[in-house]
């Protein structure tokens, strides 16, 4: 029987984690404090030297966002005009990722198109996972 590695129990240091695992952890824990703009996703990848090239950075960002949304931990949307929840896009995951890709890859040089116009927010399940991750980091 094959089992999947449990990121929270691997005991690996942050530096030895796979880039996507590191980015997932950073985005989840950041989401505990505020919504996460796509500009922050890009900055985390750059600041932690997770990729070598722009295309690899964009690919890592898109793959990680897809995995977080597909796992039900985060949602993609716009900042709410009222209320405390992210205004999630009411489209399929593929349609949402196509929109993100169009802005982030297709218009990368125009940060205004994507930097603070695409946001990630934790779901209830994501909040639980993020709190567990944060607790394990504090130990």
Backbone as numpy.savetxt, mean C-alpha at the origin, in Angstrom:
# Nx Ny Nz CAx CAy CAz Cx Cy Cz
2.04 -31.07 2.71 1.19 -29.89 2.71 2.08 -28.65 2.71
1.81 -27.73 1.79 2.58 -26.49 1.73 1.91 -25.45 2.60
2.71 -24.66 3.26 2.17 -23.57 4.05 2.78 -22.27 3.57
2.05 -21.21 3.75 2.54 -19.89 3.38 3.28 -19.29 4.56
4.36 -18.58 4.32 5.07 -17.95 5.43 4.20 -16.89 6.08
4.24 -16.81 7.38 3.50 -15.81 8.13 4.46 -14.66 8.41
4.26 -13.55 7.73 5.17 -12.41 7.86 5.37 -11.98 9.30
4.31 -12.06 10.10 4.40 -11.58 11.47 5.23 -12.50 12.35
5.44 -13.75 11.93 6.15 -14.70 12.77 7.48 -15.17 12.20
7.90 -14.60 11.09 9.13 -15.05 10.46 10.37 -14.68 11.24
10.27 -13.64 12.04 11.43 -13.24 12.82 12.52 -12.60 11.98
12.20 -12.22 10.76 13.21 -11.59 9.92 13.31 -10.11 10.26
14.48 -9.59 10.09 14.63 -8.15 10.28 14.00 -7.44 9.09
13.67 -6.19 9.28 13.05 -5.39 8.22 13.92 -5.42 6.97
15.23 -5.34 7.12 16.13 -5.28 5.97 16.13 -6.56 5.16
15.86 -7.70 5.78 15.91 -8.96 5.03 14.57 -9.36 4.45
13.52 -8.60 4.71 12.20 -8.90 4.16 12.19 -8.60 2.66
11.38 -9.34 1.92 11.21 -9.08 0.50 10.63 -7.67 0.34
10.98 -6.98 -0.75 10.49 -5.61 -0.94 8.97 -5.47 -0.82
8.21 -6.40 -1.42 6.76 -6.27 -1.34 6.27 -6.45 0.09
6.88 -7.36 0.84 6.50 -7.56 2.24 6.81 -6.31 3.07
7.97 -5.72 2.82 8.34 -4.49 3.54 7.38 -3.37 3.24
7.04 -3.21 1.95 6.12 -2.15 1.55 4.74 -2.39 2.13
4.25 -3.62 2.10 2.94 -3.94 2.69 2.93 -3.54 4.17
3.96 -3.92 4.89 4.02 -3.62 6.32 4.02 -2.11 6.55
4.82 -1.39 5.80 4.88 0.07 5.95 3.53 0.72 5.66
2.87 0.28 4.60 1.58 0.87 4.23 0.51 0.55 5.26
0.49 -0.68 5.73 -0.50 -1.05 6.74 -0.31 -0.25 8.03
0.92 -0.17 8.52 1.13 0.55 9.78 0.93 2.05 9.59
1.29 2.58 8.45 1.05 4.00 8.18 -0.45 4.29 8.14
-1.22 3.34 7.62 -2.66 3.50 7.54 -3.36 3.58 8.88
-2.68 3.18 9.95 -3.26 3.31 11.30 -3.41 4.78 11.70
-2.60 5.64 11.12 -2.54 7.03 11.56 -3.23 8.00 10.61
-3.35 7.60 9.35 -3.99 8.48 8.37 -4.16 7.71 7.08
-4.92 8.28 6.16 -5.01 7.69 4.83 -3.65 7.86 4.17
-3.33 6.96 3.26 -2.01 6.93 2.64 -2.12 7.39 1.19
-1.51 8.52 0.85 -1.53 8.97 -0.54 -0.54 8.16 -1.38
-0.79 8.08 -2.66 0.12 7.36 -3.55 1.52 7.96 -3.50
1.62 9.25 -3.23 2.94 9.88 -3.10 3.74 9.23 -1.96
3.06 8.83 -0.89 3.75 8.18 0.23 4.22 6.79 -0.16
3.41 6.08 -0.94 3.82 4.76 -1.42 5.13 4.89 -2.18
5.18 5.84 -3.10 6.37 6.08 -3.91 7.56 6.45 -3.01
7.32 7.31 -2.03 8.39 7.74 -1.12 8.95 6.60 -0.28
8.08 5.72 0.19 8.53 4.58 0.99 9.47 3.71 0.17
9.09 3.47 -1.08 9.93 2.64 -1.95 11.29 3.32 -2.16
11.27 4.62 -2.43 12.52 5.35 -2.64 13.37 5.40 -1.37
12.76 5.79 -0.26 13.50 5.96 0.99 14.13 4.68 1.50
13.48 3.54 1.22 13.98 2.25 1.68 14.79 1.51 0.61
15.00 2.16 -0.52 15.79 1.59 -1.62 15.29 0.19 -1.99
13.97 0.08 -2.18 13.36 -1.22 -2.45 13.49 -1.65 -3.90
13.77 -0.71 -4.80 13.93 -1.03 -6.22 15.08 -0.22 -6.79
15.49 -0.60 -7.98 16.61 0.08 -8.65 16.16 1.09 -9.70
15.02 0.84 -10.35 14.61 1.67 -11.48 13.19 2.21 -11.27
12.84 3.21 -12.05 11.49 3.77 -12.00 10.45 2.71 -12.36
10.68 1.96 -13.42 9.68 0.96 -13.82 9.53 -0.12 -12.74
10.62 -0.49 -12.09 10.53 -1.47 -10.99 9.78 -0.87 -9.81
9.98 0.42 -9.54 9.28 1.11 -8.46 7.78 1.13 -8.73
7.41 1.48 -9.95 6.00 1.53 -10.31 5.38 0.14 -10.24
6.10 -0.87 -10.73 5.60 -2.24 -10.68 5.40 -2.70 -9.24
6.37 -2.43 -8.37 6.26 -2.81 -6.97 5.07 -2.13 -6.31
4.89 -0.85 -6.58 3.76 -0.12 -6.01 2.43 -0.73 -6.46
2.29 -0.98 -7.74 1.04 -1.53 -8.27 0.78 -2.95 -7.76
1.81 -3.80 -7.73 1.64 -5.16 -7.23 1.25 -5.16 -5.75
1.88 -4.29 -4.99 1.60 -4.24 -3.56 0.20 -3.72 -3.28
-0.19 -2.67 -3.97 -1.54 -2.14 -3.81 -2.56 -3.21 -4.18
-2.33 -3.89 -5.31 -3.25 -4.97 -5.72 -3.35 -6.02 -4.62
-2.23 -6.44 -4.06 -2.26 -7.50 -3.05 -3.00 -7.05 -1.79
-2.79 -5.81 -1.37 -3.46 -5.30 -0.17 -4.97 -5.21 -0.36
-5.38 -4.77 -1.54 -6.82 -4.65 -1.83 -7.42 -6.04 -2.02
-6.74 -6.90 -2.76 -7.25 -8.26 -2.99 -7.37 -9.03 -1.68
-6.46 -8.77 -0.73 -6.51 -9.44 0.57 -7.53 -8.82 1.52
-8.20 -7.75 1.07 -9.23 -7.11 1.89 -8.67 -6.27 3.03
-7.40 -5.85 2.92 -6.77 -5.10 3.99 -6.81 -3.59 3.78
-6.86 -3.17 2.51 -6.92 -1.75 2.19 -7.89 -1.56 1.04
-8.33 -0.32 0.88 -9.15 0.03 -0.26 -8.60 1.30 -0.89
-8.89 1.46 -2.18 -8.41 2.61 -2.94 -9.57 3.59 -3.07
-9.27 4.88 -2.92 -10.35 5.84 -3.07 -9.88 7.27 -3.03
-10.85 8.12 -2.72 -10.63 9.56 -2.62 -10.83 9.97 -1.18
-10.27 11.10 -0.80 -10.50 11.61 0.54 -11.97 11.94 0.70
-12.54 11.64 1.84 -13.97 11.91 2.03 -14.22 13.40 2.20
-15.38 13.84 1.72 -15.75 15.23 1.94 -16.34 15.38 3.34
-16.98 14.32 3.81 -17.52 14.30 5.17 -17.36 12.89 5.72
-17.26 12.76 7.00 -17.16 11.44 7.60 -15.72 11.03 7.82
-15.58 9.83 8.34 -14.24 9.40 8.71 -13.72 8.24 7.87
-14.46 7.82 6.88 -13.99 6.70 6.03 -13.56 7.22 4.67
-12.60 6.53 4.12 -12.17 6.83 2.77 -13.34 6.65 1.82
-13.44 7.50 0.82 -14.49 7.35 -0.19 -13.99 6.35 -1.23
-14.19 5.06 -0.94 -13.67 3.99 -1.80 -14.27 4.07 -3.20
-13.43 3.80 -4.18 -13.92 3.76 -5.55 -14.84 2.56 -5.70
-15.98 2.76 -6.28 -16.96 1.69 -6.46 -16.76 1.05 -7.83
-15.55 0.48 -8.03 -15.22 -0.20 -9.29 -14.50 -1.49 -8.93
-14.35 -2.36 -9.93 -13.63 -3.62 -9.70 -12.16 -3.33 -9.40
-11.49 -4.30 -8.83 -10.06 -4.15 -8.54 -9.27 -3.88 -9.82
-9.60 -4.60 -10.88 -8.89 -4.38 -12.14 -9.11 -2.97 -12.67
-10.33 -2.46 -12.57 -10.62 -1.10 -13.04 -9.91 -0.07 -12.17
-9.88 -0.31 -10.86 -9.18 0.62 -9.96 -7.68 0.64 -10.26
-7.10 -0.54 -10.46 -5.66 -0.61 -10.75 -5.34 -0.02 -12.11
-6.25 -0.14 -13.06 -6.05 0.48 -14.37 -6.03 2.00 -14.21
-6.90 2.53 -13.37 -6.94 3.98 -13.11 -5.65 4.43 -12.43
-5.22 3.67 -11.42 -3.98 4.00 -10.71 -2.81 3.94 -11.68
-2.73 2.89 -12.47 -1.64 2.73 -13.42 -1.62 3.85 -14.45
-2.79 4.22 -14.95 -2.85 5.31 -15.93 -2.25 6.58 -15.37
-2.57 6.90 -14.13 -2.07 8.13 -13.52 -0.61 7.99 -13.08
-0.29 6.89 -12.40 1.02 6.71 -11.78 2.11 6.37 -12.79
1.76 5.58 -13.79 2.74 5.21 -14.81 2.62 6.14 -16.01
1.40 6.32 -16.50 1.18 7.12 -17.70 1.47 8.60 -17.54
1.34 9.11 -16.31 1.55 10.54 -16.05 2.51 10.75 -14.89
3.50 9.90 -14.78 4.40 9.94 -13.62 5.05 11.30 -13.43
5.41 11.96 -14.52 6.09 13.26 -14.41 5.17 14.37 -13.90
3.87 14.13 -13.89 2.90 15.10 -13.40 2.35 14.61 -12.05
3.11 14.86 -11.00 2.77 14.37 -9.67 1.36 14.78 -9.24
0.89 15.91 -9.72 -0.46 16.37 -9.37 -1.52 15.38 -9.85
-1.22 14.62 -10.88 -2.18 13.63 -11.41 -2.36 12.44 -10.47
-1.36 12.16 -9.64 -1.44 10.95 -8.84 -1.01 11.09 -7.38
-0.13 12.00 -7.08 0.48 12.08 -5.75 -0.50 12.16 -4.60
-1.46 13.07 -4.72 -2.44 13.25 -3.64 -3.86 13.19 -4.17
-4.04 12.44 -5.26 -5.38 12.24 -5.81 -5.81 10.78 -5.72
-4.90 9.92 -5.29 -5.19 8.50 -5.09 -4.78 8.16 -3.67
-5.70 7.58 -2.92 -5.48 7.32 -1.50 -5.77 5.87 -1.16
-5.09 5.37 -0.15 -5.34 4.04 0.38 -5.81 4.19 1.82
-6.78 3.38 2.19 -7.27 3.39 3.56 -7.43 1.97 4.05
-7.24 1.78 5.33 -7.39 0.46 5.93 -8.85 0.05 5.98
-9.10 -1.21 5.75 -10.41 -1.78 6.03 -10.39 -2.18 7.51
-11.51 -2.66 8.02 -11.53 -3.13 9.41 -10.54 -4.28 9.59
-10.51 -5.20 8.62 -9.56 -6.32 8.69 -8.12 -5.82 8.63
-7.89 -4.83 7.77 -6.54 -4.26 7.65 -6.09 -3.57 8.92
-7.03 -2.94 9.61 -6.68 -2.29 10.87 -6.22 -3.32 11.90
-6.89 -4.45 11.94 -6.50 -5.50 12.87 -5.11 -6.03 12.56
-4.84 -6.29 11.29 -3.52 -6.77 10.88 -2.45 -5.72 11.18
-2.77 -4.46 10.89 -1.79 -3.38 11.13 -1.48 -3.24 12.61
-2.49 -3.36 13.46 -2.25 -3.27 14.91 -1.38 -4.43 15.38
-1.61 -5.61 14.83 -0.76 -6.77 15.16 0.68 -6.52 14.71
0.86 -6.01 13.51 2.20 -5.71 13.00 2.90 -4.67 13.87
2.16 -3.64 14.23 2.74 -2.57 15.05 3.12 -3.11 16.44
2.29 -3.97 16.98 2.58 -4.56 18.28 3.83 -5.43 18.24
4.01 -6.17 17.16 5.17 -7.04 17.03 6.44 -6.21 16.82
6.32 -5.07 16.15 7.45 -4.19 15.95 7.91 -3.58 17.28
6.93 -3.30 18.15 7.25 -2.68 19.44 7.90 -3.68 20.41
7.68 -4.98 20.19 8.24 -5.99 21.09 9.75 -6.09 21.00
